[in-house]
């Protein structure tokens, strides 16, 4: 459990970027990136996602899928319960 919490604290910026589809915040797990992300959406679309909730859940499912197909190593996926 401690290892899982440490991993989450190290990578929370990347999670926020993938779930909320930010343009510059959290890209490559940095606070602020100089280039726009190809996954980023405008502020208005982000607010609409927050109101509707379902797109956020869908983005979380997509993040888990990407982790399982090889973007995150197997040990980390097992630790997070995504295996």
C-alpha positions as CSV (number, residue, x, y, z in Angstrom):
1,X,0.0,0.0,0.0
2,X,2.9,2.4,0.8
3,X,4.5,1.7,-2.5
4,X,1.2,2.3,-4.3
5,X,0.8,5.7,-2.5
6,X,4.4,6.7,-3.4
7,X,3.9,5.9,-7.0
8,X,0.6,7.9,-7.1
9,X,2.3,10.9,-5.5
10,X,5.1,10.8,-8.0
11,X,2.8,10.5,-11.0
12,X,-0.3,12.5,-10.1
13,X,0.5,15.3,-12.6
14,X,0.5,12.8,-15.5
15,X,-2.8,11.3,-14.3
16,X,-4.4,14.7,-14.2
17,X,-3.2,15.4,-17.7
18,X,-4.6,12.1,-19.1
19,X,-7.9,12.3,-17.2
20,X,-8.7,16.0,-17.8
21,X,-6.9,16.2,-21.1
22,X,-4.9,19.3,-20.3
23,X,-2.8,21.0,-23.0
24,X,0.3,21.8,-21.0
25,X,-0.1,20.9,-17.4
26,X,1.3,17.4,-16.5
27,X,2.6,16.5,-20.0
28,X,5.5,14.1,-19.5
29,X,4.8,14.4,-15.7
30,X,6.1,18.0,-15.7
31,X,4.3,21.0,-14.0
32,X,4.2,22.9,-17.3
33,X,5.3,21.9,-20.8
34,X,6.5,24.2,-23.5
35,X,4.5,22.4,-26.3
36,X,0.8,21.5,-26.5
37,X,-0.2,17.9,-26.0
38,X,-1.9,16.1,-28.8
39,X,-4.5,14.9,-26.2
40,X,-5.2,18.4,-24.9
41,X,-8.6,20.1,-25.3
42,X,-9.7,23.6,-24.9
43,X,-10.8,25.1,-21.5
44,X,-14.5,25.1,-22.5
45,X,-14.4,21.4,-23.5
46,X,-12.7,20.6,-20.3
47,X,-15.4,22.3,-18.2
48,X,-18.1,20.5,-20.3
49,X,-16.4,17.2,-19.4
50,X,-16.4,18.1,-15.7
51,X,-20.1,18.9,-15.9
52,X,-21.0,15.7,-17.7
53,X,-18.7,13.4,-15.6
54,X,-18.9,10.4,-18.1
55,X,-16.0,11.7,-20.3
56,X,-13.8,11.7,-17.1
57,X,-14.6,8.1,-16.4
58,X,-14.0,7.2,-20.0
59,X,-10.6,8.9,-19.9
60,X,-9.7,6.9,-16.8
61,X,-10.6,3.7,-18.6
62,X,-8.4,4.7,-21.5
63,X,-5.5,5.5,-19.1
64,X,-5.9,2.0,-17.6
65,X,-6.0,0.4,-21.1
66,X,-2.8,2.2,-22.2
67,X,-1.1,1.0,-19.0
68,X,-2.1,-2.6,-19.6
69,X,-0.9,-2.8,-23.2
70,X,2.6,-1.9,-22.3
71,X,3.0,1.8,-21.5
72,X,3.5,0.9,-17.8
73,X,5.6,-2.1,-16.7
74,X,3.8,-5.2,-15.4
75,X,4.8,-4.8,-11.8
76,X,3.4,-1.3,-11.6
77,X,0.1,-2.5,-13.2
78,X,-0.2,-5.3,-10.6
79,X,0.5,-2.9,-7.8
80,X,-2.2,-0.5,-9.0
81,X,-4.7,-3.4,-9.5
82,X,-5.0,-2.9,-13.2
83,X,-3.8,-6.3,-14.3
